[in-house]
Amino acid sequence: MSSRSEIQQTYTVWDLPSRIFHWVNLLLVVLLLFVGLIMLFKPELGITGLAAKIKLKELHIVIGYGFAINLAMRLLWGFIGNKFARWGTLFFNKEDLKQYINAMKNNNTPQYIGHNPFGKIAIILILLTLLIISITGLIRAGTDVYYPPFGGITQEYIAQKNVDPASIKPYDKTGVDDKKYAVLSPYKGLAGKVHLYSVYFLILLILLHVVGVVLAEIKHQPGIVSAMISGKKSLKSSDKNE
Ligand code: HEM
């Protein structure tokens, strides 16, 4: 017998800009990771020349601009987008989490139109980590190979008096004030370290996110992967959780 509560309803969840962000971000993260790993394992791969080293960094940075712009647009969309794209959707309290854990323990997992509480935690951590990677990447790009937006001020700061800052070249000390370069060095080093460790943390988060999504898809809420393509979820009205 079919009661009214068992009728499936279709909800539009992920709006187009959120879906575009998600898949563009995935593509660019994979590309950046690929180029980043080549940069990290240059000696093992037999890449030794300075020109090749700089070219790899430039390629990584150009892709990185696309990644940072895509992220900035998503962060902005959090104030403009539909209900499930907005920042408010990521709030949850301890009770929501407890209820979700208890429901799962009893094999009675509720269906969510948006994210379940674990999904919310994952999204908050992933977006924060992406932001830290962007900021430290841009700082490193500016202080290492003098790329925008921080390259110009770095060149101006380290240039010797009467030297045109624009003439300062990466990995070339001509015209560079050694003392000022030494002041800059620890910040450049710190940005590089934070960038790399945040990338390791991101890889861990991506693995957890993928495992969580696949388990949820198989065990209790089929259709969540295709929802990130179509934007739509079909749920029983009795089970719906915002
Ligand atoms: C999720 C996105 C990203 C991933 C997975 C990623 C990954 C990596 C990896 C694995 C390295 C090698 C670390 C090393 O050689 O020490 C690296 C270095 C670097 N990344 Fe990224 N990166 C990302 C985003 C960005 C962005 C947005 C920018 C700036 C536009 C950027 C700029 C740099 C620079 C300049 C370096 C060179 C550090 C150095 O060796 O001097 N990265 N990145």
Boltz pocket constraint, residues with backbone or C-beta under 6 A from the ligand:
constraints:
  - pocket:
      binder: B
      contacts: [[A, 28], [A, 29], [A, 32], [A, 33], [A, 35], [A, 36], [A, 37], [A, 39], [A, 40], [A, 57], [A, 60], [A, 61], [A, 62], [A, 63], [A, 64], [A, 65], [A, 67], [A, 68], [A, 130], [A, 133], [A, 134], [A, 136], [A, 137], [A, 138], [A, 140], [A, 141], [A, 144], [A, 192], [A, 195], [A, 196], [A, 199], [A, 202]]
      max_distance: 6.0
